[in-house]
Amino acid sequence: MWMRMMTICLERVTRTIATAKLPVLFLLRGLAIDFAELPQYIWPSANTNFRSNSGHFSSRHHGRGGRQRYDDKLVADMKLGNNLETLSHKCPPLQEPCEIARLSRTADGSVFFDDRCLRRFRHGIFQEREADLNVGYANFVEKAEDADGFGDLLCCLRENNIPLDNIHFVTFRNNLNKIMGTAYNRSEPWEMGVHKRNHTVYLDVRKLPEAPLDERRRRMMYWGYAFERLATEHTTFEDSEFVDANAEYCALIRTKLGAHRIIMGAEMDCYDGIRNGKRQYIELKTSRVIDSRTVERFEKEKLLKFWIQSFIAGVPKIVCAYRDDSGFIKRVELMRTMEITQRVKERNLWQGGVCLAFADQVLCWLYGSVKENEDYLLRYNPQSDRLELRKADFCSPAISKHVSELN
């Protein structure tokens, strides 16, 4: 089974077609659920407001697409309020994530719809002590920002003849990470493109402007890639002259949160064999060594991000390397995704169910707010603590091409 929690959480959900503005759920009938066993979940409160309004929004730079123009019309907004006051024992169902396709991008940018770039996990990493993650830094090749990742994902769907008739959302996992994380993290702004075509909403990644990486931050970023290389089979620093961040493997996953069917692309670091016909993916992470003074912050912030990223895509394990400030590995820990929520339960730092219910609430509001063949920008504004949906006059060429080839 996918997991015990999801088994007891499953509801009878209507086969909501993608043309429905809002999903409708069946009432539970004859289903015995011990709600004391479930995590707590959030639903709309008296402090959660939905409204449509007009507003002002100036043009700005947005991620890879350069300058894109957005209308000054505020279509709808959602005031988040204090979600911790509205916890509920209601469990939004999450179907077991199912891999439906895959794609590989080689270092030279070539794309193949297979698993040639998927690496296997190397168990010897648990015996590594004092491994230097700085090795190879001088020859590090950073990921190109102009890579058409979403276009490749959509092309993969077409090549595999995957129907989208009843799919409500197509996105990269990163966008779902942002939404789920906002249940607790109200300090980080984000935005994404929203485009409804043929009753399916495409969520396009948008990167906010960032200051250029200084030498220290660039080196720390490299440590993550270096650990990924060290933790996978047939890769040592001696068998290649450099680490190239452009080579990657992406799994296309279908799932269902509440009544919304979702297809997401999720970059996978490696896998540890196949069990019951499923690849056992592993997320590889690095973090500064923790002690009694920093453990709470680590569990409150980093473990939340680790859990969201792995859980929503059905990744069962996370391997984290704890390194010192000079980039030397001190220890390596294996975490099971389903055990993380129990780890933070005693401190009451966060609850996974709150993130799921929050995302379900946002997706219901979003799908019911957008219109066919129209384009929007969805952004989270920490200052006003609200989600803003604004009219846009830009759609990614990759989405337009995808839709035209489907017709």
N, C-alpha and C positions, 0 to 999 in steps of 0.2 A: 504494500500500500504506500501511497505517496507520503503520508505521515499521519500519526494518530490524531493530531489536532484537526487537520483538515477533514479527516474521516467523520469525526463527530460534529464538524461544523457544516457539512454539506446540507443545503436546503433544496427543496424542489423549486427550481427557477423556471419561469416560462421560457419558451423558445422565442425570446424577443427578437424580432427581425430588426435589421439595422435601420429600417425606415421609421421605427418608433422613436419619437422624440425623447421619451423617458421610459426606462425599463419598468416592467410591472412584475412584482414578485408574488408567487403563490403564498398563501398562509401555510404555516407548518401544520401538517395533519398526521397524527399517528407516528410522529418521530420523537423518540425519547432522547432528550439532550440534557445532560447534567451541566448546567451553565456554571456551576462552581468550578468545573474543570477548565473552563475557557478563559483566555485573557480578556481584559475589558476593552470595550470599543467605544468610539465616539460617534455621535450622530448630531445633526443640526440642533443648536440650542437657541434660546431666546436671544443670545448675543450674536448669532450667525445670521447675517442679513443678505438677502439677494435683491438686487435692484438693477434697473436699466437707467442710464443717464447719459448726458453728453458731457464731454470734458475736453481737455487740451493735451495734445501730445506732439512734441516736435520731432522732426526727423533726426536720426542719429545713426551711428554705425552699428551693424549687427553681425557679429561673427564672420563666417567665411564669405557671406554674400556681398560684402562691401556696404555701400550706402543703399539702404532700402527705405522706401517712404511708407509712412503709416498715417492713416486718416486721423483727424483729431477727435473722431467720434468714439466715445466710450459706450460700447454696446451693452455691457453688463459688468457688474462687479460683485464680489463675494467677500463680505467682511468676516474675518475668521474668528475674532474674539478669543476668549480663554477656553480652549478646548478641554483643558484638564478638569473643568467643572461639569462637563457633560458626558462623562464616561458611561458606557452602557455595556450590558452583557450580551448585546446582539452581535452575532458573528457573521460578517459578510463572507459568503462562500468564495473560495479560491480553488478553481480546478487545477488538478495536477498539470504543471507545465509540460508540454509535449513538444519535442524537437521535430520540426517538419521539413527543414532544409538547412543547408550550410554553405558558407562561402569562405574562400581563402584569398587574402591579398598578399602577394609576395613583395619583397623589398623594393622591386622596381616598379610597383604599382599595378602589375598584372593581376587580374581577378579571375578566379576559377571557382566553379560551383561544386567544390568538393572539400575534403578535409586535409589537403596536403600541408597546410600550415599549422595544423593542430599538433601540439607537443605533448609527450607523455611525462607524467610526474616522476621525478627521481626520488625514491625513498631515502637515498643516502644523504639527503639534505639535512635530515634530523641529527646526523652526526657531525655536521659542520660546526666548527668553533673557530672564531676569530677570522672567518673568511672576509677578505677585503672587497667591499662592493665598489671601490674606486677603480679597480682594474679595468682597463679599456675605456676609461672616460674620455681620454684625449681624442679617440676616434668615434665617439658617439654620434649617431645620425638620428636627429630628432624627427618626430612624425610631421609630415607635410600637412599644412593647414588647408590646402586646397583639394584634398582628397574628397571625391564625391561619394561619401559613404552611404547616404540615403538612396542615391541613385542606384548603387550596387545592390542594396537590399531589395529595392523594388524590382530590379531586373532579375534577381534571384527568384522572387515570387513568380514572375512571368515564366521564367525558364522551367520552373517546376510545376507550372499549371496549377498553382494554388488559388482556389476561388476566394474571392473577398465578398461574396454576396451577403453573408451574415456577419461580417466583421465590423465592429464599431470603431476600433482604433488600430492604426498601424504606426509604429513608433520605434525608436531605439530605447533600450532599457534605461538609459540615462535620464530621459524625460520622466519616466515613472519614478526613478530614484528621487528626483527633485520634488515631485508632488508628495510622495510618501514621507520624505524627510521633513517637509514643512509642518507636519503635525507637531513636531517638537522644535525644529530649528526655525526661528522667526527672524534670524539676523542676516541670512544670505539671500540677496535678490537673484532672480532668475527670470528667463523668458523663453518662449518657444513659439514657433510658427504653428498656426492651426488652419487647416485647409480641408473643407468638406467636399468630396467628390463621390458621386454615385452612392451616397448614404454612408460612406466610410470617412472617418476623420483621420487625416494624416497629421501627426505631430512632428514637426521638423525642428531639429536641434538648433538653438541660437546661442552663441557665446557672447557674453557681455565683454566690453572692452577691458583689458587687463594691462597692468604695467608690465613692461618687459622683465623677464626673469633675470635676477642678478646671478652672479657666479654661484653663490651658496644655494639658492633655490634650484638652479639648473642641476647642480651636482646631486642634490637630494632627490630630484625627479629621476635622475639616472640610476640612483641606488635601487629604485623600484624595478626598473627594467633589468638591471644587473641581477637582482635576485630571481626574477622570472627565468632568466637564462640559466642561472646556477641550479635552480630547482627542477629543471627538466632534463630528460635523458638525452644522451649523445651530444651534450653541449657543455663544453668547458671553455674557459677563457682562452685556452691555448689553440683551440681548433678553428678560430676565426679571429680576424684582426679588429673587429668592431661589433658593437651592438646596434642594430638598426631597428628603430621603433616602428617602422612602416610595415613590417611583416606582421600579419595578424590573422586570426581565425574568428569567425562570427557564426554563432548558431542562431537560426530563426526558430522562434518558440511561439507556440499558440497556447493561450490560457484564457481564463474567464474570471473576472473579478466582479462579484455581484451578478448583474445580468448583462455585463458588457464583455463581448468577445474581443480579445486583444491578440494581435501578432506583433512581436517585438524582436528586434535584432539585439543580440547580446554577445559582446566580445568575450571569448573564453581564454583563460590563460593556459590551461592544460587539462588533461584527464587522467584518471587512474583506472583504466580498464573499462570493461563493459559488463553490466550486471542486469539480468532480466531484460536484455535487449536495449538497455539505455547506457549511454556514456556517463561515467561518473566524473563529472567535471569538478575541478578544484580551483578556487580563487586564491591567488598568491598576493600577499600583502607585506608591507614593511611598516614598522613603527619604531619610534624611539623607545628605548628600554623604559619600563614603568616601575615605579616604587610606590610606597605607601602614600606619598603626597600626590602622585599623578594618576593612580589607578582609577579613581572615581571619574575624572575627566575622560580618561581613555574609554571606560565603559559607557559613559553617557554620550559621548560624541562619536568616537571611532567605531565602537562596536555596533552602534545604531546604523551607521553607514554600511558596515560590513554585512550586517544581517539583512538590511533592505535589499542590497545588491544581489545577495546570494539567494534569499528566500523567494523573491518574485520570479526568478528564473529557474528555480528548482535545483540549485547547486547545493549539494549536501555537505561539502567540507570547505574549510578555509585554512590555509597554512600561512602563518604570520611569522616573519623574521624580525626579532627585536635587535636593533643595532644601536651603537653608541653614536656620539656626535661626530665621530670621525669616519663613520661608515663601515665599522667592523661588526659582524654578526656576533651577538652574545648568546642567543638561544633561538630555537625555532619551535613554535607551538602549533599543534593541530587542533582546530576547533570544529565541532559539528554544528552546523547551522541551527538545527532544532534545539540545541542545548544553550544557545546564547541568551534566549529570553529568560531562561531559568537562572542563568548566571547574574543577570541584572535585577532579578525580581526582588531580592532581599533589600536592595538599596532603593527600590521603587524609582528607578531612573527613567525608564520608559517601558512601554508595552507594545509589542508588535501588532496586536490587534487594533490598537488605536491608529497606527499608520495605515493599516488596510482599510478600516472604516472611513478614515479621513480621505483616502484616495478614491474610494467608492463614491463618497459624497461629492468630491470635486468632479469626477468624471460624469456623474449624473447631471450636475449643473452645467458642465461644459457642453455635453452632447445636446442638451435641451436648449442651449443658447445660440448655437451656430446654425447657419442656413446653408442650403445646398449651393455649390459653386461660388462660395464666398470665402474670403481670406481674412485671417485675424492674427493678432499678436496677443498671446496670453503671457502676462507677467505677474510676478509676485513683488509687491512693494512693501518692504519691511517697515518703512516709516508710518504708513497708514495701516499696516497689517491686513492687507486685503489683496485678493486676486483681481486683476483688471483684464477684461477682454475688450480689445480695441480693434476697430476696423483697419484692414491693411489693403494696399493695392499691389501687393507683390506675392507671387507664388514661386517656389523653387522650380526651375526648369526641369529638374528630375521628376517632380510630381506631375507636371503638365505632360511630359513625354510619356510617363507611365500610363496616365489616364487615356491619352490619345491612342496608345498601342493596345489598350484593353478594348477599346470601342471598335 
